[in-house]
Amino acid sequence: MKPTLMVLAAGMGSRYGGNKQLDQVGPSGETIIDYSIYDAKRAGFGKVVFVIRRDIEEQFQETFVNRLKDVIEIDYVFQELGNLPAGYTVPEGRQKPWGTSHAILVTEPKIHEPFGVINADDYYGYDAFKVLHKFLTEDTNDSNYCIVGYRLGNTLSDHGHVNRGICRVSDDGFLQNIVETRGIEKRPDGVFAPDASGNINQYTGDEIVSMNLFGFKPSVYKYLNMEFSNFLNERISDPKAELDIPTSLDKFVKKGRSPYRYSGAMPAGSVSPTGRTSLSWLRASGKWLTRECIRKNCSSIKTLSSAFADHGAGSQAPRFLWGYNLLPWCQAPRPGASGTTR
């Protein structure tokens, strides 16, 4: 059975200011998700399950389900505040989702095979999906999970701070701890972020970080259900509290419940097979900045987006992603410059 890809697309997009999961950043209306699905399918994934909000269902159906239903099997579930274990109710005034660990839990009725998890608004690259697929299809221990990580310096923005799960890995490639670190900022004099106490720490940029690219087996639902119940017992009354995947993983590791291996083609402590950059959505003008990142890298698009894949004959570079022609847009001028804009 082919592994499934879970796409976390229920984020509220408060920093970006819109439905960034559905925004079109490619030359012919492609979303970041299109690139991820394309690469995942090439790597061997057979199904995609989206976690979305109910209020974007109609637009989601039009953007993905209707257009890609003949390309790959697609399903979706809603992440809703009221989806809680028996005995719990949503506190009055709660609006914020319960977090990415909860997002995984709502997919339990839909997924019964090994699965990968990605953010809808991050671009990971084909090599990362190959590494993830290899782990999910070759590792036979139902309690082994994996993270495909990146070097911190390859995931930073020139236009604002980012949040990352900073990881420590043993010599034999197993996760020792992971700390969700918020407000990581690249400055002229280095990389800095506050810790939980408000102290400013400096980083080298070589640290291994999680970009929410995980590989799980169905046994993870049992662990996450226990952890989410513990979270609700302790913090259900906090209107801003959420349980994210890195926090859950860190607790699992510290309690010795399950091993997490960093998966990659390089020695332990490395990240994706080539240490390549992950394109993240950026703050404020994120749509244009992400389009510009793709445009600038079109000269090496086989490395960046795998968009020129195996649809052509012989060595000729194919020119289509889901039937969209990429080439004209690659040479398109910047908005505001002379000529056609997109």
C-alpha positions, 0 to 999 in steps of 0.5 A: 500500500502506498503511503498517504500525504497529510496536508495541514491547511486549516491555519487561520493565516493571521500574519499573512492576512488571508487564505494563504493555502489557496493563494496562487503563486505559480505561473498559471495559478499553481498554489504551493500545495500543487508543487508539494502534491506533484513532488509527493506523487512522483516520490510514490505517495498514493493519496492526499488527505487535507485538514481544512476549515469548513469555511473554505470548503467550497473554494477548496473543492474548486481549487483542488478536488475537482481539478486533481481528482483524476491525478491522485486520490484526494480526501479532506477533513475539517479541524473544528474546535468542537472535535474534542474527546468525550467529556470536554467542551469548548470554553466560552470565547475560544476561537483559536484552533487547538494546534497541529497535533489536534489537526493530525488527530481529526484525520484518524478515521481517514488514514490507516496506513503510514503517512507523511505530514506537511504544512500547506504553505511551505515548499519542501522539494522533491528530494525531501519527499523521496526521503520521507517515502523511503522511510515510510515504505521500508521501516517496518517498526510500527513505533518508529517515526521520522522527521525530515529536517533542514538546516536553520540557515536555509529556512530563514526569511529576509522579511521577518521572523519565523518559528521553527522546531530546533532539534538535537540529534544523537550520533546514531540519528535519533531525536533527543529533543525538539524545542519549538522556537518562535521569533527567529530572526536573521540580522546582519550580525547573526541569527537570534531568537528569544527563549521561553524566559525572554532571553535572546539566544544566538544561533549558528544557522547550522542547527537542524530544524523541523519544518513540519515534515514528518513521517508517522505510522497509524500508532501515532494516533494513540500517543497523540490522543493521550497527549491531547487529553493531558493538554486539555486537562492542563490548559483548556481554559487558556484561550491561546494555548495550542498543542503543536507537533514538535511539543508532542514529539518532544514529550514522547521522546522524553517519556521514552514512548517512541523513537524518532529518527531523522531521515536523510541520505547524509550522516546523522545530524544532516538534514534533507538529502542536499540541505536545500532551502525550504521556501516558506510563506513570508509575512505581509507581502508573502504572496509576491515574495514567494512568487519572486522566490520561485521566479528567481530559481526557475533557471535551476527549477529541476533542483528547486521545484522538480516542475520539469519532471518525467513528462517529456521524451528523452532528455528534453525538459518537460514544461508542465506542472499539472498541465500548466506551462511554467516557462513564460512566467519564469522570464516574466518581469517583476511587477511594475517593470515594463512588459507583462506582469503576473 
